[in-house]
Amino acid sequence: MDPDSHKRRRGEFTTTTSTSINDLPDCVLMEILAPLSLPTVVLHCKWVSKRWFSLISTPCFARRFITLHPHVHHPFSLIFYYHDCHLNERLLITTNSESESESESESESELKSLAAYLHNKCDPNTSSLVASCNDLLLCRVQQDCPPNPINPINMVSYSVINPISRQCLALPPRLVPRFPPHGFLDIRLGIICSYDYNNDKQVQLSSSFRVVLIPWSRTKFTTQFKAHIFSSDTGEWSDSVVLCPPNLDGFNFTLIPLPSIPYKGFLFWCINGGRLLGFDPYNSTCCVIEKPVQWEQGHNLDCLGLCHGSLRTSQVSGSPHCNEHPCLRIWDLMDFDNNNNNNGGGAGAGGKWCLKHELYFNQMVSEKSPWLTQYVTGMFPSVSVLAFHPNDANVVYLMIQSKVVLCNLQSRTLEVFCHVPQREHAHYFTYHPLSFVLPSWPTPIPSARDAIADYPNSN
C-alpha cells in the first residue's frame, strides 16, 4: 500500500495551479507579442481579448514593435483598374516578384494578403479606389441614379480603408455634380493625414485626416474655387471657398486626372501649363508650383508621385510628326517651404524643379525581353509612366504593350514587371495607379469606435 495514500485522501497535499498567458503582466506579454514579424499577425491577436486589444492599441506597443522590426525600405503595391477582353473593369494590385531577404519575403506575403482583402472588399462593379495617403485608401461607392439633364447631381458615398488594420470608416454621403461625358472623373479627389507623433518622431500616437472634393467647372477658375472637405475631427463635410494665389492668372485642371499626391500638408493636382495646384485643407490655403524649365509645350505631365519623401513628376515628349524618339524627363521638387505657402506665398513660392533624369527610349535595352528593346527603339512607341518607386530614385514603372515594365534609369534597362490581361489596343490608354506603402505600423484611423473592423468580434 502506498504510504502517502492516506495523506492524499486527507487532503494534506496542496494542489498546484497552472499559470496561463493571461496571468502574465503587460510588460511580459508585450515582449511575447511584439517580436511577431508581421503587423497583420499582431493585429489579429488584438481580437483574442479586451486586454490584448487595449495593449496592442497603445503607442507603447507600436513603439516597441517598430524598435524590434526596423524597416529601411517599406514595400509597396501599385493599385489600378483596367478593362479585360470582355470590357469588364478589373482591379490589379501588384507585389514585388523577387525578395532578397527573409524579412522582405514576409512583407511580400503580407502584401499578397492585403491584395486579397482589397479584391474581396472592393468590387469594381460597385466601388472604386480613387485616392491614397500612405496606407489609407479612399473608396468611392457607385450608386445607380437615373440621369437628370436639368439637375445633374448625384449622391455619392465614400469610405476610408486601412487594409492592414482591416478598418473601414464610412463617410456621410455627399451630393456632387456629375457632368458628361466623364462623370466622376472630372471631380478632383484627395485624402491627406496629419499625424501627432511621440517625441522620437517614429510612432504616430494619433492621426487626423481630410478628404477633399473639388467639383468640375465648365469655365476656368480665376479668383477662387469651391472645395468640399470632410474632417475626421468633426465627422462632417464642410464647404470652403478657396482664394487663388494673387499672381495666378486662372487655371483649369488637366483633362486626364492624375491621382492627388499628399506632400508636406498639401494635396497636389496637375493643372494646365505643366503646373501643380496645392491645397491645404487644414488651413484652406493654396499654392502653385510653376512648370519645370525643360517642360515641353503640348505634352502634359504624365505622372506625379513621391520618391524618398520628395515630390517627383515626369514628362514623355517627342513628336512622331517630326520623327522624334520619345524622351523621358524626371524632376524632383527642391526647396519647398510649406510655411511660406501657408503665409500667403502665392504662385511661384512652392520651390523649384530640378531635372534628375533625361533619356531617350531608343537608348534602352531589355536582356530578358528582346521584344521590348525592339519596340522602344522602333518608330513611335506608345509609352507612359505609371509610377515612381518610393525608395529607389533610379526605378520607374512604365506601361508598354499591356505590360507593367520596370525601368532602371541608371542602367537604362527594361524588364517586364507584370502583365495586364486587358482588351486589345487598350495599351493606348494610360492608367494612373495609386501607390500603397506598407508602413512599419498601421496608420490609426480616428473615430475608431465608428469604424467597421473586419476581424471577428471578441469579448
TILUM-410664 format. One line per 4 residues: number of its first residue (from 0); their letters; for each residue x, y, z of C-alpha. Coordinates in steps of 0.001 Angstrom, whole numbers, plus 500000, padded with zeros to 6 digits. Layout:
NUM) a) X Y Z  ...
END
This chain:
0) mdpd) 500000 500000 500000  501211 503474 499154  502292 505111 502434  501201 508527 501180
4) shkr) 497757 507451 500009  496116 508218 503331  497653 511706 503261  496243 512376 499812
8) rrge) 492840 511153 500998  493003 513566 503936  493906 516441 501511  497264 517169 503149
12) fttt) 498917 517833 499704  498265 521302 498257  497067 521480 494672  499396 523281 492240
16) tsts) 497563 525672 489879  498836 526202 486347  499751 529679 485092  498254 530840 481791
20) indl) 499445 533594 479458  496685 535833 480785  498349 535790 484218  501465 537491 482841
24) pdcv) 501949 541223 483407  501538 543580 480446  505279 544182 480094  505953 540453 479690
28) lmei) 503001 539919 477362  504282 542770 475200  507674 541078 474880  505899 537928 473653
32) lapl) 503683 539623 471072  505944 542393 469761  508559 540055 468200  505892 538636 465838
36) slpt) 507203 539534 462426  504150 540940 460605  501815 543763 461713  498809 541875 460343
40) vvlh) 499601 538880 462572  499884 541145 465616  496628 542894 464732  494860 539558 464558
44) ckwv) 495997 538988 468140  494046 542095 469203  490851 540113 468956  491848 537466 471500
48) skrw) 490534 539530 474403  489804 543075 475500  493083 543155 477393  495100 542186 474316
52) fsli) 493158 544716 472263  493984 547516 474707  497651 546517 474982  498302 546288 471238
56) stpc) 496437 549567 470659  498794 551552 472901  501543 553777 471407  503988 551993 473712
60) farr) 503338 548690 471921  503690 550326 468482  506973 551891 469577  508276 548545 470796
64) fitl) 507201 546755 467591  508997 549274 465366  512107 549045 467534  512201 545273 467060
68) hphv) 511390 545450 463331  513214 548417 461791  512463 548768 458067  514846 550761 455913
72) hhpf) 512600 550366 452865  508864 549890 453057  507345 547506 450479  504586 548938 448334
76) slif) 501957 547998 445784  500540 549636 442685  496731 549660 442550  494841 550478 439375
80) yyhd) 491906 549454 437215  491821 548102 433682  489300 546590 431250  489663 542935 430324
84) chln) 488891 541360 426950  485173 541322 427821  485202 545050 428722  484732 544252 432403
88) erll) 486557 546526 434807  489156 544708 436890  491282 545673 439857  495032 544995 439610
92) ittn) 497219 545036 442725  500898 544358 442142  503501 542998 444545  507252 542716 444023
96) sese) 508131 539486 442285  511544 538978 443879  512672 539215 447510  516263 539483 448669
100) sese) 515836 538662 452348  513588 536747 454700  512025 539972 456062  511276 541187 452539
104) sese) 509731 537820 451717  507453 538122 454756  506491 541637 453691  505657 540338 450225
108) selk) 503409 537701 451791  501713 540416 453775  501158 542492 450632  499552 539488 448945
112) slaa) 497240 539079 451932  496283 542752 451710  495701 542412 447970  493322 539504 448599
116) ylhn) 491464 541599 451180  491072 544537 448772  489934 542249 445953  487249 540892 448256
120) kcdp) 486174 544275 449629  486379 546494 446540  484244 545053 443766  484989 547102 440606
124) ntss) 481324 546830 439647  480153 548623 442786  483098 550641 444090  486458 552086 443117
128) lvas) 489617 553166 444910  490247 556793 443994  492991 558179 446274  495641 557111 448762
132) cndl) 497777 558503 451549  500431 556076 452784  498407 553014 453885  494993 554725 453829
136) llcr) 492779 554319 450764  489761 556382 449725  486978 554280 448208  484008 555631 446270
140) vqqd) 480802 553581 446232  478988 553606 442914  475300 554449 443146  472825 553980 440341
144) cppn) 470975 557226 439753  468675 557976 436823  470123 560640 434511  468733 564114 435065
148) pinp) 469977 566635 432471  468244 569502 434282  469891 568876 437650  472915 566561 437149
152) inmv) 473687 565970 440840  474291 562576 442390  474564 561306 445926  477975 559696 446388
156) sysv) 479289 557699 449329  482928 557414 450313  484817 555352 452855  488361 555365 454195
160) inpi) 490000 551941 454347  493111 550727 456083  493621 547211 454678  496335 546473 457247
164) srqc) 494149 547001 460320  491095 545887 458307  489166 549011 459270  486683 550815 457071
168) lalp) 485226 554144 458109  482136 555130 456104  481791 558869 455474  478424 560642 455310
172) prlv) 477021 560665 451739  477696 563791 449711  475858 565483 446844  478262 566161 443972
176) prfp) 477680 567405 440413  478155 564961 437591  478776 566205 434080  479026 564148 430896
180) phgf) 480984 562678 429277  483495 561868 432006  481186 561870 435007  483016 561463 438296
184) ldir) 486422 561653 436591  486005 565411 436452  485897 565650 440245  489298 566092 441838
188) lgii) 489646 563916 444940  492251 563505 447616  492962 562296 451149  495639 563644 453457
192) csyd) 496652 562837 457039  498094 564944 459813  499969 562927 462413  500571 563554 466100
196) ynnd) 503902 561880 466815  505680 560987 470010  508942 562687 470909  511224 560494 468812
200) kqvq) 509146 561082 465633  508883 557359 464915  505427 556349 466096  502218 558212 465391
204) lsss) 500093 558495 468516  497017 559604 466624  496052 560916 463220  493591 563292 461690
208) frvv) 492606 563099 458036  490802 565246 455495  489007 564136 452328  488778 566817 449631
212) lipw) 486404 567031 446655  486840 569843 444124  483878 569950 441705  484380 570298 437988
216) srtk) 483813 573698 436391  482806 574484 432826  484891 577658 432940  488406 578498 434080
220) fttq) 488988 579037 437773  490082 582655 438082  489926 584157 441565  488533 581307 443644
224) fkah) 487263 577730 443646  485000 575660 445880  486151 572638 447870  484110 570111 449857
228) ifss) 486114 568927 452881  485410 566039 455232  487108 566299 458622  487726 563213 460729
232) dtge) 487797 565529 463760  484156 566584 463341  482844 563668 461260  481140 566129 458907
236) wsds) 481506 567691 455482  482031 571421 455096  482226 573770 452114  485154 576100 451649
240) vvlc) 485711 578871 449112  489438 578973 448407  491107 582103 447069  493563 581578 444216
244) ppnl) 497098 582946 444626  497198 586612 443550  499603 586158 440629  497887 583060 439207
248) dgfn) 496121 584074 436009  493393 581440 436235  493709 577689 435714  491997 574532 434524
252) ftli) 492602 571017 435709  494195 568741 433132  491842 566662 431005  493445 563416 432193
256) plps) 493213 563396 436001  496282 562103 437792  495802 560872 441375  496302 563528 444017
260) ipyk) 499578 563429 445945  499779 564481 449622  503014 566325 450338  504002 568457 453340
264) gflf) 500444 569302 454325  499194 569961 450778  497247 567909 448267  498654 568401 444772
268) wcin) 496897 568108 441404  498127 568803 437875  496717 571902 436186  497206 573343 432720
272) ggrl) 500587 574652 431621  502642 571963 433354  501918 573432 436789  500710 571961 440077
276) lgfd) 497975 573263 442349  498500 572593 446044  495650 572840 448541  495977 572726 452331
280) pyns) 492582 571535 453664  493574 572218 457269  494028 575950 456642  492035 576372 453366
284) tccv) 495025 577892 451571  496561 577008 448233  499776 577456 446292  501006 576899 442758
288) iekp) 504218 575224 441673  505337 576549 438302  506285 574272 435404  509788 572814 435090
292) vqwe) 512183 574803 432915  512632 571890 430479  508893 571209 430187  507780 570948 426546
296) qghn) 504623 572716 425429  501927 570394 424137  502784 567481 426437  501199 567021 429844
300) ldcl) 502980 565996 432995  502122 562302 432811  502964 561175 436346  503040 562682 439820
304) glch) 504313 560930 442939  506805 560730 445777  510352 559375 445885  512450 559419 449054
308) gslr) 509850 561770 450508  510225 564371 447722  507631 565353 445152  508503 563956 441717
312) tsqv) 506992 564408 438262  507750 563325 434702  507002 564045 431066  507274 561860 427977
316) sgsp) 507820 564149 424993  508714 563766 421350  506654 564297 418203  506167 561442 415702
320) hcne) 505408 564077 413042  508999 565309 413385  510448 561784 413596  511475 562397 417198
324) hpcl) 512048 559493 419532  510207 559800 422880  512250 561426 425624  511662 560781 429327
328) riwd) 512383 563618 431754  512024 563337 435526  512153 566214 438002  512303 566400 441804
332) lmdf) 510952 569368 443747  513534 571252 445773  513303 573979 448453  509576 573658 449040
336) dnnn) 508585 575808 452034  505100 574907 453222  505242 577579 455927  505891 580226 453305
340) nnng) 502944 578983 451261  500646 578908 454282  501579 582514 454949  500411 583598 451530
344) ggag) 503480 582950 449388  501265 582553 446340  502179 581270 442906  505805 580505 442343
348) aggk) 506568 580263 446072  506377 576473 446081  510005 575626 445348  511754 574781 442099
352) wclk) 512090 571713 439909  515448 570007 439496  515953 567794 436433  517190 564394 437673
356) hely) 516939 562200 434576  516721 562774 430836  516994 559859 428435  515548 558614 425171
360) fnqm) 513731 555314 424884  515799 554246 421885  518764 554131 424296  517125 551476 426488
364) vsek) 517553 547708 426276  515982 544607 427796  518058 541480 428325  515199 539179 429336
368) spwl) 512613 540518 426864  514215 541331 423472  510847 542373 422067  510897 545325 424498
372) tqyv) 514179 546573 423023  512795 546199 419526  509581 548010 420418  511017 551046 422238
376) tgmf) 513775 551555 419668  511277 551432 416795  509285 554325 415408  506595 555921 417583
380) psvs) 506413 553541 420559  503488 554125 422903  504963 554536 426395  503528 556102 429529
384) vlaf) 504861 556489 433069  502740 554698 435661  504522 555375 438953  507799 556109 440693
388) hpnd) 509458 553740 443122  509086 555372 446553  512502 554163 447788  514690 553820 444677
392) anvv) 515246 557039 442700  516550 555057 439708  513387 552987 439200  510147 553981 437474
396) ylmi) 507237 551860 436278  506039 552180 432688  503076 550872 430706  504221 549320 427419
400) qskv) 502131 546976 425278  499811 545835 428096  502798 545233 430362  503891 546982 433528
404) vlcn) 507592 547466 432865  510280 548251 435425  512710 550824 434032  516124 551304 435650
408) lqsr) 517151 554861 434802  520776 554337 435755  521455 551195 433722  518826 552140 431109
412) tlev) 517321 548668 431173  513722 547492 430880  512211 544377 432432  508606 543177 432495
416) fchv) 507183 543570 435993  503718 542082 435380  501197 541537 432623  497852 543362 432395
420) pqre) 495275 540999 430818  493345 543785 429156  491471 544068 425914  493211 544577 422591
424) hahy) 494614 548057 421872  493842 549135 425434  497546 549873 425967  496973 553182 424216
428) ftyh) 495032 554326 427252  497003 555490 430254  496278 554036 433684  497286 556017 436724
432) plsf) 497742 553735 439711  497582 554520 443385  500666 553819 445486  500104 551833 448644
436) vlps) 503076 551872 451043  503358 549218 453725  504411 551100 456902  506201 549800 459958
440) wptp) 502935 550190 461859  499427 550928 460501  498144 554480 460405  495475 554791 463104
444) ipsa) 492064 555812 461810  490338 558385 464023  486849 557680 465315  487841 554048 465742
448) rdai) 484621 553364 467623  482694 554161 464465  484983 552114 462242  483903 548734 460979
452) adyp) 486589 546156 461686  486556 543049 459551  488140 540912 462236  485880 538713 464356
456) nsn) 484425 540319 467453  485641 539266 470844  484547 539833 474411
END
